[in-house]
Structure formats: C-alpha cells, structure tokens
Amino acid sequence: MSQYSGEQLAQMTDDKEVRVAAYTIQQAAAIPEAGPAAQQLATIGEEVSQVADDSLIQQDRIRERSDLIRFLVGGDRTAASSLDRDADWLQTQITLMEQIYSSPDTPDELKLLIRDQLQVFEAERDHLRAHATSEREDRGLFGSFLGS
C-alpha cells in the first residue's frame, strides 16, 4: 500500500509537471534564435521554480492541518492568501510569456515550447486559486457561528 494519499500523489505529479515546465522554459535560453526573449524566459523559469517551492509548502501546511483545528476554526487563511499571491504572480508570468509568444520576432520553435509550458502554468494557476478558495471557504464550527 502506498504511503501517500491520492491527493498527495496528484499534488506531487502536478508539482513535477510545473518543475519540468519551468526547467524547459529556462532551457529556452539555449535556442540560438531565441534572441532577447531568452534571458527573460530563463528568469521566468527560475522564478516559477521558486514559487512552486512556496506553494508546495503552503499546500503541505493546509494538508497537515489537524482535523480538530479544521473542525473548530476552519481552513488556514494565511496559507490560502499565500496561494492566492502565488497564483497572481504566476498570472503575471503567463502574461509575459504570452507577450513573447505573440511577438513577430519569436521563432516558431520557441513558440511551440512556450505554448506547451503555458498550458502547464495555466493549469497550476487554476489549481492554486481553487485550493486557496476551498481553504478560505472552510469556516469551521466557530467561524460559522461568528460569521468570520
């Protein structure tokens, strides 16, 4: 029997996909035709890896919250806020990548690479937002009574 729950395995799979996508974007700098976009993409890839680290910590924090605390006071709003910030930041990077993709100076080979990684980053952004919303909406017993 696996030591991980289905949710943990899905989270690890998502995390690996994001890390592979971030690494792939970093390696775009090696494409000779990438031009000025190369350094920008490399920076985006490095920063996405750092944000993936933070969001994984926050998701672990949420998952490890005791059932009693969750029942009494609800979700971890601090972790939810951090996931929202990570999703907002990721949206900014997605926008930058879309601008590079749309540029007439971007070679087709680079566009293909960007398009594929954008899909992964967009899915992660949506996952982070959903997880943050779910955690924030978990009110617990006292949160429901107090209306907080």
C-alpha positions in Angstrom: 0.0 0.0 0.0 1.3 3.5 -0.9 2.3 5.8 1.9 0.7 8.7 0.0 -3.0 9.5 -0.4 -4.5 10.1 -3.8 -4.5 13.8 -3.2 -0.8 13.8 -2.2 0.1 11.8 -5.3 -1.8 14.2 -7.6 -0.1 17.1 -5.9 3.3 15.6 -6.4 2.5 14.9 -10.1 1.3 18.5 -10.6 4.4 19.8 -8.8 6.7 17.7 -11.1 4.9 18.9 -14.2 5.4 22.5 -13.1 9.0 22.0 -12.3 9.6 20.3 -15.7 7.8 23.2 -17.4 9.9 25.7 -15.5 13.1 23.9 -16.4 12.1 23.6 -20.0 11.5 27.4 -20.1 14.9 28.0 -18.5 16.5 25.9 -21.2 14.8 28.0 -23.9 17.8 30.4 -23.5 19.9 27.8 -25.3 17.8 28.1 -28.5 20.1 30.2 -30.7 17.2 32.0 -32.4 15.6 32.9 -29.1 17.2 36.3 -29.1 16.3 38.8 -26.4 13.5 36.7 -25.1 15.9 34.0 -24.0 17.1 35.7 -20.8 13.5 36.8 -19.9 12.3 33.2 -20.3 15.3 31.8 -18.3 14.4 34.2 -15.5 10.7 33.2 -15.6 11.7 29.6 -15.4 13.9 30.2 -12.3 11.2 32.2 -10.6 8.4 29.7 -11.3 10.6 27.1 -9.6 10.9 29.3 -6.5 7.1 29.9 -6.4 6.5 26.2 -6.9 8.6 25.6 -3.7 6.5 28.1 -1.8 3.1 26.8 -3.0 4.2 23.3 -2.1 5.0 24.4 1.4 1.6 26.1 1.7 -0.3 23.1 0.3 1.6 20.8 2.8 0.6 23.2 5.6 -3.0 23.0 4.6 -3.0 19.2 4.2 -1.3 18.8 7.6 -3.8 20.9 9.5 -5.3 18.8 12.2 -8.9 17.7 11.8 -9.8 19.1 15.2 -8.4 22.6 14.3 -10.1 22.4 10.9 -13.4 21.4 12.5 -13.2 24.2 15.1 -11.8 27.2 13.2 -11.8 26.1 9.6 -9.2 26.5 6.9 -5.8 28.1 7.1 -6.4 31.6 5.7 -2.7 32.6 5.8 -1.8 29.6 3.6 -4.8 30.4 1.3 -3.6 34.0 1.0 -0.1 32.8 0.1 -1.6 30.5 -2.6 -3.6 33.4 -4.0 -0.4 35.6 -4.2 1.4 32.7 -5.9 -1.4 32.4 -8.4 -1.4 36.1 -9.1 2.3 36.1 -9.6 2.0 33.1 -11.9 -0.6 35.0 -13.9 1.9 37.9 -14.4 4.5 35.4 -15.7 1.9 33.8 -18.0 1.1 37.3 -19.4 4.8 37.9 -20.1 5.1 34.6 -21.8 2.1 35.3 -23.9 3.7 38.6 -25.0 6.8 36.8 -26.0 4.7 34.2 -27.8 2.8 36.9 -29.7 5.9 38.8 -30.8 6.7 38.5 -34.5 10.3 38.2 -33.6 9.8 34.9 -31.7 10.8 31.9 -33.8 8.3 29.1 -34.3 10.4 26.6 -32.4 10.3 28.8 -29.4 6.6 29.4 -29.8 5.9 25.7 -29.6 8.0 25.4 -26.5 6.2 28.4 -24.9 2.7 27.2 -25.8 3.2 23.8 -24.2 4.6 25.3 -21.0 1.9 27.9 -20.8 -0.7 25.2 -20.6 1.1 23.7 -17.5 1.4 27.1 -15.9 -2.2 28.0 -16.5 -3.4 24.7 -15.0 -1.2 25.3 -12.0 -2.6 28.8 -11.6 -6.1 27.5 -11.7 -5.2 24.7 -9.2 -3.7 27.2 -6.8 -6.7 29.5 -7.0 -9.2 26.6 -6.4 -7.1 25.3 -3.5 -7.0 28.8 -1.9 -10.7 29.4 -2.4 -11.6 26.0 -0.9 -9.3 26.6 2.1 -10.7 30.1 2.7 -14.3 28.9 2.5 -13.8 26.2 5.1 -15.2 28.1 8.0 -15.2 25.5 10.8 -17.6 25.5 13.7 -16.7 28.8 15.3 -16.1 30.5 12.0 -19.7 29.7 11.0 -21.1 30.9 14.4 -19.1 34.1 14.4 -19.6 34.8 10.7 -15.9 35.3 10.1 
